[in-house]
Every structure is written in C-alpha cells, then in structure tokens.
Amino acid sequence: MSTIKNGTRRHPRLLTIVWGSVILVVASLLLVSQVVDLSIDPVIVALGLLVGVGLALVAGGILSLRKRLTADDRKDDDPLSEYR
C-alpha cells in the first residue's frame, strides 16, 4: 500500500529511463561482440547513441510540456479546482 501526500503522484523520470536504456544498449553490444565475432566501430556507435539520446530527451520534454499544459488548462476551466 502506498502513501501519497497531498494527492500528488510520482512519475518515472525520463532522464533515468533514457540513460538506463543507453547503458543497456552499450552492454548488449559489448556482449554480442564478444559472443559473435562482430566488429563494431566505437565512433559510429557513440554517434548513434548520442543522436538517439538527444532525440529521446527532446521528445520526452515536448510530451511532458504538452501534458503539463493540458493539465493547467483543465485547472483553469474548473471553477471549483481551488477547493479540491
């Protein structure tokens, strides 16, 4: 049973999810390159990961901003929101 203070919900942090995914991808590439005789160019991998991380963080920021703006709009439309 969880305790929620002041009715606020905790959400997963986007930055933690993105960097955790990056670490998993790098670890998976290293594991695969050791098991299968696969040559990986580290510069290309690093460039691809940086582009992917950048896109994920920008997209997450836009989605977060969009969600925040729609929540604020709903509060403005509800005259009783200050009493809840």
N, C-alpha and C positions, 0 to 999 in steps of 0.2 A: 504494500500500500504506500503510495507516495503522498508527500505533503506538499501542497502548492500554496505559497504565500501570496496574498493579495491577488489571487486569480491569474497570475502570470504563468505562462507555460514556457518551459525551456526547450529550445530547438537546437539541433545539432549545428555546430559551427562549420561553415563552408570551408574555411581555410584548413581546418583539421582534416576534413574529408578529402580535399584536393591533394594536400601533401601526403596523406596516408596512401592515396591511390598512386602517387608518383613513386613512393618508396616500394610499393608492391610491384609496380611495373619494372623498376630497376632490378629488384631482387629476382623477379621472374625471368628477365632477360639474362641475368648472370647465371641462374640455374640452368636455363635452357642451353646457353652457350657452353656450359661445362658438360652437360649430358650428351647433347648432339654437337657434332663438330661444326659449329656455326661461328663464322667470323662476323663480329659486329663493329662497325665504325663508331667509336665513342662520341665523336663530334656530331655526327648525324643523329645519334640517339639523344644527346643532350639538347640539340636544337629542336628536335621533335617534341621532347618533353617540355621544354620551355614554352614553345608555341601552344601546346595542349594545356599547360597550367595557366598560361595567360588567358586563353580563351575561356577556360572553365571559371576563372575568377571574375572575368568581366561579365560573363553570362549570369553567374550567381549574384553578382552585385546588382545587375539590372533586374533580375527576378525578385531579389529582396526589396529593392526600391519600389518596384511595382506593387508588391504585396503590401508594403508599408503605406503607400499612397492610397490604395483602395481601403485599407483598414481605417485610415484617418478620414477618408471621405464618408465612410459609414458612420463614424462618430459624429461628424458634423450634421448629418441628416437626422440623427436620432435626438430629439429634444430631451429625452429622459436619460441620456447616456451619462450625464454627470451624477445622477442619483444611483447608478448601479455600481 
